[in-house]
Amino acid sequence: MTNALPANTPPQGTPPPLAVELRALWQTMRPHQWVKNVFVLVPLVFAGPELIAHHALSPVMIVRVAMAALCFCLASSATYVLNDLLDAEADRAHPVKRLRPIAAGLLLESRARLWLGVLLGLDALATIGIALWVGSNGLLFGLAILGYFAQNLAYSLGLKKVAYVDAAIIAMGFLLRVLAGSAAAPVEASQWLLACTAFLAMFLALGKRKHEVLTSDVKHRANLKVYRLSHLNIALTVLAVLTSAAYLLYTLDSDTVRRFHTSLLPWTTPFGVFGLWRFSRLLDARDTAHSPTERMLHDVPFLLNLAAGTLAVGFIIYGVLPR
């Protein structure tokens, strides 16, 4: 496959039109990855009907949690811009990543650095505002955002080259989202829920690595040479079982039953199991180098299962009368 840049790529150093630059910036920000920030909402969703009814559904609470998710959208987009700046040269030698705006010259590196500063500034202002807003939990929220960006900075500067450590950093990002949502709500996150999040996040991170190995990214990233498909398959199976078990134990926990006034939540476990299985199937596709997250968002069986599972959880938690 040729490594030539797209035909409409401007000469290096030539600023593209503003409309082209803004579209390139938007693409670099990876808005499709913002779906991961729904993890910020997890503590609120599983807060319990009493808290939801008397506190969590207030307009102030909704705005605060939405702003918390926005903080992670800005932080994640800033890290993507930073990562593409640092990897621009290597990306130009990659069959798919060479089409990224910075590597392709659609977003000049000087302009990308400027937009990176803007994103970081907006995120800092929003984080400080929410931290002051939530009072005693503000420090925890601020540390969660700061920790998220710090770990991604370490990832971009070198830890992404260390096999398994790179996946652990990605997984930690999901856990920090849940902790931030817990602080912003504020509601206490169940230990079983945190364990489920950690296992699921590691499952998604290692799944991404498996897909990269299958699509020959190993030629362009040295750390992928350390990964073995046999090891990844075992790890993914174990993590899928641990994720399902942690969620099932959460639904069976006496505190969960007492909080939601129902013992029906365990019946929602099959939706999670099917989602894990379907995602695993998407990882095995060798005919595309696009991330499994992108494929997941366009996979009809996965989306139908997600919708059905969400409706089932919502109905059981908020639609079933106390027993």
C-alpha positions, 0 to 999 in steps of 0.5 A: 500500500502506498504511503502517499498523502491524500491528493487534496493535502496542502503543501507542508507549511501552507495553512489550509482554509479555516473551514478545512482546519476546523474540520481537521481539528474536529476529526483530531478531537475524535468525538466518536470516542466521547461515548466512553465518557458515559462512564461518568454517568454510571454512579448517578444511574445506579444511585437508587430511586430515593436519591434520584427522586429527591436529589439527583434529578434536580436541574442543578444535579443534571447540569453538574454531571453533564458538565463533568462528562464535558470535562472528560470530553475536553480532556480526552480530545486534548490528549488525542491532539497531543498524541497526534502531535507527538506521533505525526512523523510515525503516523505518516508511515502508517497505512491508516494513521497517515490520513490523520489530519496532522500527519496529512498536513490538513492541520498544521502542527503550529495550529494544533499546538494552539488548539491544544492550549485552547482545549486545555484552558477550557477544560481547566476552567470547567474543572475548577468551576465544577470543583468549587460547585460540588464543595467537599467533593471538589478536590476528588473531582479535580484530582480525577481530571488531573490524574486522567490527563497526567496518565495520558500525558505519561502514556503519550510520552512513552508508556504507550510503548510498554506492553500491558502497561499501556492497556492498564493506563487506558483502563485506569481512565475509565475508573477515573471517569466513574470516580469523577462522576461519583464526586460530581453527583455526589453519590457513593460508588459501590465497590462491586461497581468499581470492580466491574468497571476496572475489569471491563475497562481492561477488557476493552483496552486489551481488546483494542490491542488484539485488534491492532495485532490482527491488523498488522499494526505490529509492524509500526508499534514495537510494543505490539511485538510483545503481545501474543494472540494466545495470551490476549485470548486467555486474558480477554476470556478471564476478564469477560468472566470477571466483568460478568461475575462482578456485575452479577455479584453487584446485583445480588449484593444486599445493599443493592437489593435494599437500595433499589427495592428489587431482586430482579437486577440479576436478570439484566446480566445476560445483556452484559454477557452478550455485549462482551461476546459481540465485542469479542467477535468484532475484534476478530475482523482482519479486514479493517484497521479501524478501531473496534470502538468505531465498529461497535458504534455501527454494529446493529446487534451490539446497539440493539442489545445495548438499547434493550439492556438499558431499557431493562435496567431502567425499568427494573430500577425505576419502573418496578414498584417496591416489594 
